[in-house]
Amino acid sequence: MDFLILIGRILFVLLFLISAMRHFRQADAMTAYAQSRGVPSPRASVLATGVIMVVGALLVLLGLWADLGALLLFLFLIGAAFFMHPFWKESDQQTRQMESLHFYKDISLAGASLALFGLFVKFGDDVGLTLTGPLFG
């Protein structure tokens, strides 16, 4: 069972690691998009969220205070959903549909992050194949 959880952790963090790399490699384009969404300090926000994703993903992947990593990803996803994908503000139907998809993807992943957080806190070292136990709990 430990290997299944490890495989799940690996698959879960892939999205965040790839997205974080985009935040750094395409910082100008991501900054312009964040600015168009009214994000305060868009360049700093893009870079900071890239760091949050890398740190959170690596903590979950390595099982090094994985509960903290899952919590960081949860917080990032809630912010991304509401700041970057407010579909209810869109008047164009196609844009509204795309933003709705991204919003609910982020909310669903936030739920998975929260579930991982609970798993790591409740079962701690019993999760297996982690470098440390949980930071919380």
C-alpha atoms as an extended CHARMM CRD file, in Angstrom:
* protein
*
       137  EXT
         1         1  MET       CA              0.0000000000        0.0000000000        0.0000000000  PROA      1               0.0000000000
         2         2  ASP       CA              2.8980000000        2.3730000000        0.7100000000  PROA      2               0.0000000000
         3         3  PHE       CA              3.9680000000        2.1730000000       -2.9370000000  PROA      3               0.0000000000
         4         4  LEU       CA              0.4530000000        3.0720000000       -4.1220000000  PROA      4               0.0000000000
         5         5  ILE       CA              0.4850000000        6.1680000000       -1.9200000000  PROA      5               0.0000000000
         6         6  LEU       CA              3.9400000000        7.0920000000       -3.2290000000  PROA      6               0.0000000000
         7         7  ILE       CA              2.8070000000        6.6690000000       -6.8390000000  PROA      7               0.0000000000
         8         8  GLY       CA             -0.2560000000        8.7960000000       -6.0560000000  PROA      8               0.0000000000
         9         9  ARG       CA              1.9650000000       11.4880000000       -4.5250000000  PROA      9               0.0000000000
        10        10  ILE       CA              4.2240000000       11.4700000000       -7.5880000000  PROA      10              0.0000000000
        11        11  LEU       CA              1.2960000000       11.7750000000       -9.9940000000  PROA      11              0.0000000000
        12        12  PHE       CA             -0.3540000000       14.4580000000       -7.8360000000  PROA      12              0.0000000000
        13        13  VAL       CA              2.6600000000       16.7750000000       -7.7250000000  PROA      13              0.0000000000
        14        14  LEU       CA              3.5180000000       16.5880000000      -11.4390000000  PROA      14              0.0000000000
        15        15  LEU       CA              0.9930000000       19.3030000000      -12.2830000000  PROA      15              0.0000000000
        16        16  PHE       CA              2.4380000000       21.6630000000       -9.6740000000  PROA      16              0.0000000000
        17        17  LEU       CA              6.0490000000       21.1250000000      -10.6920000000  PROA      17              0.0000000000
        18        18  ILE       CA              5.2470000000       21.6950000000      -14.3710000000  PROA      18              0.0000000000
        19        19  SER       CA              3.1270000000       24.7510000000      -13.5610000000  PROA      19              0.0000000000
        20        20  ALA       CA              5.8450000000       26.1800000000      -11.3150000000  PROA      20              0.0000000000
        21        21  MET       CA              8.4120000000       25.8570000000      -14.0970000000  PROA      21              0.0000000000
        22        22  ARG       CA              6.0670000000       27.8210000000      -16.3600000000  PROA      22              0.0000000000
        23        23  HSD       CA              5.8330000000       30.5210000000      -13.6990000000  PROA      23              0.0000000000
        24        24  PHE       CA              9.6070000000       30.9370000000      -13.9070000000  PROA      24              0.0000000000
        25        25  ARG       CA             10.2280000000       30.3050000000      -17.6260000000  PROA      25              0.0000000000
        26        26  GLN       CA              7.2440000000       32.3260000000      -18.8490000000  PROA      26              0.0000000000
        27        27  ALA       CA              7.2150000000       34.9130000000      -16.0630000000  PROA      27              0.0000000000
        28        28  ASP       CA              6.4890000000       37.8270000000      -18.4170000000  PROA      28              0.0000000000
        29        29  ALA       CA              3.4220000000       36.2080000000      -19.9680000000  PROA      29              0.0000000000
        30        30  MET       CA              2.1960000000       34.9400000000      -16.6000000000  PROA      30              0.0000000000
        31        31  THR       CA              2.6980000000       38.4210000000      -15.1240000000  PROA      31              0.0000000000
        32        32  ALA       CA              0.6630000000       40.0060000000      -17.9200000000  PROA      32              0.0000000000
        33        33  TYR       CA             -2.1430000000       37.5090000000      -17.3260000000  PROA      33              0.0000000000
        34        34  ALA       CA             -2.0720000000       38.0720000000      -13.5590000000  PROA      34              0.0000000000
        35        35  GLN       CA             -2.1300000000       41.8250000000      -14.1570000000  PROA      35              0.0000000000
        36        36  SER       CA             -5.1610000000       41.4440000000      -16.4320000000  PROA      36              0.0000000000
        37        37  ARG       CA             -6.8970000000       39.6660000000      -13.5470000000  PROA      37              0.0000000000
        38        38  GLY       CA             -6.1520000000       42.5250000000      -11.1490000000  PROA      38              0.0000000000
        39        39  VAL       CA             -3.6970000000       40.5650000000       -9.0150000000  PROA      39              0.0000000000
        40        40  PRO       CA             -1.7240000000       42.9490000000       -6.7870000000  PROA      40              0.0000000000
        41        41  SER       CA              2.0370000000       43.0050000000       -7.4850000000  PROA      41              0.0000000000
        42        42  PRO       CA              1.5770000000       40.5930000000      -10.3960000000  PROA      42              0.0000000000
        43        43  ARG       CA              5.2840000000       39.8490000000      -11.0450000000  PROA      43              0.0000000000
        44        44  ALA       CA              6.0080000000       39.1650000000       -7.3780000000  PROA      44              0.0000000000
        45        45  SER       CA              2.8100000000       37.1040000000       -7.1350000000  PROA      45              0.0000000000
        46        46  VAL       CA              3.7660000000       34.9650000000      -10.1300000000  PROA      46              0.0000000000
        47        47  LEU       CA              7.2300000000       34.2760000000       -8.7600000000  PROA      47              0.0000000000
        48        48  ALA       CA              5.9820000000       33.7110000000       -5.1940000000  PROA      48              0.0000000000
        49        49  THR       CA              3.3110000000       31.2590000000       -6.2990000000  PROA      49              0.0000000000
        50        50  GLY       CA              5.9250000000       29.4520000000       -8.3850000000  PROA      50              0.0000000000
        51        51  VAL       CA              8.0440000000       29.0390000000       -5.2590000000  PROA      51              0.0000000000
        52        52  ILE       CA              5.0140000000       27.9220000000       -3.2130000000  PROA      52              0.0000000000
        53        53  MET       CA              4.1940000000       25.2710000000       -5.8040000000  PROA      53              0.0000000000
        54        54  VAL       CA              7.7660000000       23.9530000000       -5.9580000000  PROA      54              0.0000000000
        55        55  VAL       CA              8.1470000000       23.8370000000       -2.1790000000  PROA      55              0.0000000000
        56        56  GLY       CA              4.7040000000       22.3260000000       -1.5820000000  PROA      56              0.0000000000
        57        57  ALA       CA              5.1230000000       19.7370000000       -4.3310000000  PROA      57              0.0000000000
        58        58  LEU       CA              8.5930000000       18.6810000000       -3.1790000000  PROA      58              0.0000000000
        59        59  LEU       CA              7.4770000000       18.3690000000        0.4370000000  PROA      59              0.0000000000
        60        60  VAL       CA              4.5850000000       16.1110000000       -0.6060000000  PROA      60              0.0000000000
        61        61  LEU       CA              6.7220000000       14.1340000000       -3.0550000000  PROA      61              0.0000000000
        62        62  LEU       CA              9.5860000000       13.5180000000       -0.6460000000  PROA      62              0.0000000000
        63        63  GLY       CA              7.4020000000       13.0420000000        2.4040000000  PROA      63              0.0000000000
        64        64  LEU       CA              9.3370000000       15.7490000000        4.2220000000  PROA      64              0.0000000000
        65        65  TRP       CA              6.6710000000       17.4220000000        6.3530000000  PROA      65              0.0000000000
        66        66  ALA       CA              4.2550000000       16.3420000000        3.6490000000  PROA      66              0.0000000000
        67        67  ASP       CA              1.3580000000       17.7740000000        5.6420000000  PROA      67              0.0000000000
        68        68  LEU       CA              2.8740000000       21.2600000000        5.3230000000  PROA      68              0.0000000000
        69        69  GLY       CA              3.3760000000       20.7010000000        1.5860000000  PROA      69              0.0000000000
        70        70  ALA       CA             -0.2500000000       19.6510000000        1.1380000000  PROA      70              0.0000000000
        71        71  LEU       CA             -1.3930000000       22.6910000000        3.1110000000  PROA      71              0.0000000000
        72        72  LEU       CA              0.7300000000       25.0260000000        0.9530000000  PROA      72              0.0000000000
        73        73  LEU       CA             -0.7660000000       23.5290000000       -2.1980000000  PROA      73              0.0000000000
        74        74  PHE       CA             -4.2680000000       23.8600000000       -0.7470000000  PROA      74              0.0000000000
        75        75  LEU       CA             -3.7440000000       27.5680000000        0.0060000000  PROA      75              0.0000000000
        76        76  PHE       CA             -2.2530000000       28.1840000000       -3.4440000000  PROA      76              0.0000000000
        77        77  LEU       CA             -5.1680000000       26.4420000000       -5.1660000000  PROA      77              0.0000000000
        78        78  ILE       CA             -7.8650000000       28.3480000000       -3.2670000000  PROA      78              0.0000000000
        79        79  GLY       CA             -6.1560000000       31.6400000000       -4.1460000000  PROA      79              0.0000000000
        80        80  ALA       CA             -5.6960000000       30.6210000000       -7.7750000000  PROA      80              0.0000000000
        81        81  ALA       CA             -9.3230000000       29.5750000000       -8.1180000000  PROA      81              0.0000000000
        82        82  PHE       CA            -10.7880000000       32.8120000000       -6.7880000000  PROA      82              0.0000000000
        83        83  PHE       CA             -8.2180000000       35.3330000000       -8.0680000000  PROA      83              0.0000000000
        84        84  MET       CA             -7.3490000000       33.8500000000      -11.4520000000  PROA      84              0.0000000000
        85        85  HSD       CA            -10.5280000000       32.0750000000      -12.5390000000  PROA      85              0.0000000000
        86        86  PRO       CA            -13.5970000000       34.0780000000      -11.3970000000  PROA      86              0.0000000000
        87        87  PHE       CA            -15.8290000000       32.6810000000      -14.1380000000  PROA      87              0.0000000000
        88        88  TRP       CA            -18.8860000000       34.4670000000      -12.7240000000  PROA      88              0.0000000000
        89        89  LYS       CA            -17.3790000000       37.7990000000      -13.8720000000  PROA      89              0.0000000000
        90        90  GLU       CA            -17.0980000000       36.7410000000      -17.5280000000  PROA      90              0.0000000000
        91        91  SER       CA            -19.6750000000       37.8850000000      -20.0590000000  PROA      91              0.0000000000
        92        92  ASP       CA            -18.3300000000       35.9060000000      -23.0280000000  PROA      92              0.0000000000
        93        93  GLN       CA            -19.8340000000       32.3980000000      -22.8370000000  PROA      93              0.0000000000
        94        94  GLN       CA            -16.7410000000       30.5830000000      -24.1420000000  PROA      94              0.0000000000
        95        95  THR       CA            -14.4330000000       32.4340000000      -21.7330000000  PROA      95              0.0000000000
        96        96  ARG       CA            -16.8760000000       31.7900000000      -18.8870000000  PROA      96              0.0000000000
        97        97  GLN       CA            -16.8690000000       28.0730000000      -19.6920000000  PROA      97              0.0000000000
        98        98  MET       CA            -13.0410000000       27.8790000000      -19.7890000000  PROA      98              0.0000000000
        99        99  GLU       CA            -12.6390000000       29.8440000000      -16.5570000000  PROA      99              0.0000000000
       100       100  SER       CA            -15.3200000000       27.6850000000      -14.9210000000  PROA      100             0.0000000000
       101       101  LEU       CA            -13.3780000000       24.5640000000      -15.8780000000  PROA      101             0.0000000000
       102       102  HSD       CA            -10.1570000000       25.9760000000      -14.3880000000  PROA      102             0.0000000000
       103       103  PHE       CA            -11.9690000000       27.1960000000      -11.2700000000  PROA      103             0.0000000000
       104       104  TYR       CA            -13.4910000000       23.7970000000      -10.5180000000  PROA      104             0.0000000000
       105       105  LYS       CA            -10.2160000000       22.0120000000      -11.3680000000  PROA      105             0.0000000000
       106       106  ASP       CA             -8.4690000000       24.1620000000       -8.7670000000  PROA      106             0.0000000000
       107       107  ILE       CA            -11.2410000000       23.6150000000       -6.2250000000  PROA      107             0.0000000000
       108       108  SER       CA            -11.1190000000       19.8350000000       -6.8120000000  PROA      108             0.0000000000
       109       109  LEU       CA             -7.3460000000       19.7540000000       -6.4370000000  PROA      109             0.0000000000
       110       110  ALA       CA             -7.7020000000       21.8750000000       -3.2890000000  PROA      110             0.0000000000
       111       111  GLY       CA             -9.9950000000       19.1590000000       -1.9300000000  PROA      111             0.0000000000
       112       112  ALA       CA             -7.4040000000       16.5040000000       -2.7720000000  PROA      112             0.0000000000
       113       113  SER       CA             -4.7050000000       18.6070000000       -1.0750000000  PROA      113             0.0000000000
       114       114  LEU       CA             -6.8590000000       18.9450000000        2.0170000000  PROA      114             0.0000000000
       115       115  ALA       CA             -7.4760000000       15.1820000000        2.0310000000  PROA      115             0.0000000000
       116       116  LEU       CA             -3.7140000000       14.5790000000        1.7770000000  PROA      116             0.0000000000
       117       117  PHE       CA             -3.1330000000       17.0100000000        4.6180000000  PROA      117             0.0000000000
       118       118  GLY       CA             -5.5960000000       15.0620000000        6.7640000000  PROA      118             0.0000000000
       119       119  LEU       CA             -4.0220000000       11.7480000000        5.7520000000  PROA      119             0.0000000000
       120       120  PHE       CA             -0.5330000000       12.8790000000        6.7050000000  PROA      120             0.0000000000
       121       121  VAL       CA             -1.6590000000       14.4400000000       10.0000000000  PROA      121             0.0000000000
       122       122  LYS       CA             -3.8360000000       11.5050000000       11.0560000000  PROA      122             0.0000000000
       123       123  PHE       CA             -1.5510000000        8.6510000000       10.0810000000  PROA      123             0.0000000000
       124       124  GLY       CA              1.8470000000       10.3820000000       10.3460000000  PROA      124             0.0000000000
       125       125  ASP       CA              4.7090000000        7.9380000000       10.0530000000  PROA      125             0.0000000000
       126       126  ASP       CA              2.3070000000        5.1040000000        9.2350000000  PROA      126             0.0000000000
       127       127  VAL       CA              1.7540000000        6.5450000000        5.7490000000  PROA      127             0.0000000000
       128       128  GLY       CA              5.1260000000        5.0240000000        4.8190000000  PROA      128             0.0000000000
       129       129  LEU       CA              7.8160000000        5.9810000000        2.3660000000  PROA      129             0.0000000000
       130       130  THR       CA              8.1770000000        9.4500000000        3.8500000000  PROA      130             0.0000000000
       131       131  LEU       CA             11.3320000000       11.1280000000        5.1440000000  PROA      131             0.0000000000
       132       132  THR       CA              9.6820000000       12.6680000000        8.2220000000  PROA      132             0.0000000000
       133       133  GLY       CA              6.4640000000       12.5280000000       10.1270000000  PROA      133             0.0000000000
       134       134  PRO       CA              3.9530000000       15.3800000000        9.9720000000  PROA      134             0.0000000000
       135       135  LEU       CA              4.7380000000       18.8660000000       11.1980000000  PROA      135             0.0000000000
       136       136  PHE       CA              1.1950000000       19.3460000000       12.5250000000  PROA      136             0.0000000000
       137       137  GLY       CA             -0.7200000000       17.1150000000       14.8890000000  PROA      137             0.0000000000
